[in-house]
Amino acid sequence: MRRSILATLALSMLAFFAPVSRAQAPLSSSSRYDEQTRVLVGTVGGSGFGNYFFGLEAGVEIPFAHRYELDSHEAFYPIERHVALGSGWANQVSVGGHFWLTNGFGLNGRAEYSNYSVGTVSKGGDYAFGGVTWRKVAWGIPVRFYFDYVREFNNGISANGTESAHLQAGDFRMVARMGCSTSICSRIEFDYQAGHVLTQSNPICDGTYGITGGPNGGPCYRSGAWSGGATASFVVEFPRHRGYEDLPF
């Protein structure tokens, strides 16, 4: 996985120096960007911080006023497996958007709620994403690059004391529109995360229930670990915006 991450990062840096199809210009109603609503449906799978998942996703992107975009997304995973906890299902819902500082560069942010039920554990947590987005034509296709910081909030605790991982991570995401046929277009998306999590200790004394003393009077703290994950998606985009398929979105 480390090699694939480095390869993707290297390609993204090459794209930075590759010529774009059109020079940057102030935003205007005549800017050559796809600024129409897009509906997304597809499949997603991967692994993250020791967990494995596969499922379906759907979303919508709504550009407006030339500088703004509202995004909503949901993914349901009927296949979800957590190490040492078992298998089950999971669901993610997020809402966010973009503010374009220039035609091709902007700020992004979103809030996400994620919950799962595996084995005897059912819980959820809130996440915040924030960073920058860069959109352009690279390698002959419209591409978006995201560089974000991720933070987990409102960590949930299950009935048996399993607490969330208190994730803090960096996130790199690449979304590419590969082509169009009839009334739809296709996309591929790759997402890589690397960050710090807390491992589960003994819930009786690790602070889960407000008790931090071990059975012999000593501390019982949760330890930290560095880890990461990778996700891949194949998505169908519609309706097709004829005349704009090969432009950044």
Summary of the structure (lengths in Angstrom):
residues: 249
radius of gyration: 20.4
end to end distance: 28.4
largest distance: 71.5
contacts: 768
relative contact order: 0.18
helix: 6%
strand: 59%
